Amino acid sequence: LVGDALAPDGIPGEMLAEALGPINARLDQTAADTGWGNVEITASMEILGYADLPSPRQYALLSESEKWRVDAMIAEAVSHLSGLKLLVLDRFDVLDIQGRADLIAWLDILAANSEIDTALIFGTLKALPGELPPTIGAHWIEAGVMGKLKAAA
């Protein structure tokens, strides 16, 4: 009985499933808010992209931009559940124009719902994205110093 209770599918598995429940629920909410594919973290700690489809894909098989979305979604879920209300993401420029618009809309939703206080999103761009919501400010950083926004090259 003790061996069964301590087996991976015993008490440790039950504790892990209980801990993953809120994370996966938040990932489902984020997928709904962004229109991005569902993400699931399984009891074996495998990360699946497009978990809502008949053939979900392992993280290693996702494209670079899909991996970025998955990483962003997991980072936000951890931030949300920890109560930090802080999100830091680098290389958002890996997203296409629609993906960037989706990201900005998602951040705006999080800010409007007071689910996030600060998001630091870094990327290399030629110019400021057009039509940013009032909840989002953009700053130009060059050589580690914040300066004036550059004109498009």
N, C-alpha and C positions, 0 to 999 in steps of 0.2 A: 504493500500500500504506500509506504514511504517513497519507494522508487517511482511508482506511478505519479505520485503527487509532485515529485521534483523533476520529472521528465519535461522536456521542452513543451509538450502539449498539455502539461499539468498546470500547476500554480503559476510558474513563470509565463507560460503562454497566455493564461487568463489575465495576468497583470498587464502584459504587453498589449493584448487586445483591448483592454480597458483604456490604456493610455493612448492607443492609436485611434480610438473612436472619435474623440474630439478633433484630432488633427485631420483625419479623413473627412469629417463633417465640414470643417473649415475649407479644406481643399475643394469639396463639392460646391460650397458657396462661392468660392473664388472663380471656379469654372463657370458658374452661372453668371457672375458679375462681369467677367471678361469675354465670354464667348470662346475661351480657349478650351482645349480638351481636358477631360477629367484626369486627375492624378490620384493614385492610391498607393499607400505604403502598406504592404502586406505584413502579416505576422512574422514572416521570415525576413523582414526588413528590405524586401525587394521593392523598388520604385517602378510603378507601371504608369506609362503615359497612355492617354486615350482609354482609360480603364472602363469607360462606359460603352465601349464598342465590343463587338464579338471577339475581336483579336487585339487585345491590348498589347502594347509594345514595351519591352524592357527599356530602362533608361539608356543603356548603352547603345540601343538601336535607334534612338531619336536623333533628329537633325540638330545642328548647333543651336538654332533659334528655338526649337522645341525644348531642348535641355535648359536653355536660359529661362523660358517660361516656367518650366517645372521648378527650377531652382528658386525663381522669384515667388512662386506660389507657396513653396515650402517655407521660405524665409518669412513670408508674411504670416503664415499659419503659426509659426513658432513665436513671432513677435506678438501676434494677437493673443495667443493663449498664455504667454508670459506676462502680458499687461504692459509691455514696454512702449507700445505705440510708436516704434521707430523701425524704419525700413531702410536698408542701405543696399543698393544694387549697382554693380558696375557693368559696363559694356552693353548698355541697352541699345547701342547702335547696331548690334547684331540683328535686331528686329527690322522687318521691312516697314514701310510707311504705315500700313494698316496696323501692324503689331504695335508700333509706337503710339498710334492714336488710341488703340485699345488700352495700352498701359496708362496713358494720361487719363483716359476716362475712368479706369479702375481706381487710380490714385485719387481722383476727384470724388468718386463714390466713398472711398474710405475716409477722406477728409470730411465730407458732408455728414457722414454718420458718426463722426468723432471716434472712429476706430483707429486712426493714426494721427499723431501730432506732427511727426517729422519724417520725411522721406528724402533721402539723399540718393539721387539717381545720376550716374556718371556715364558719359558717352562722348564720342568724338563726332561733332557735327560741323557742317559748313556754316550754318546760320541758326538762329533761334527758331524753334518750331512755331508755326503760325497758330493763332487763335488759342492760346493757353487759357485755361479757366483761371478765375481770380485766386483760387486756392494754390496755384502753382507759380513759382518764380524761377527764372533762369539766370544763371551767372556764368561768366566766362572765366576759366582758370587757365593761366598760362605760366609755366615755370613755377608752379606752386603758389602763385599770387592771383587773387581774384581781381579782375580788371573789368574794363568796359567790354560789352559784347562786340565781337568782330563782325564786319560785313561779310556777306557770302563771297567766297573766292571766285 
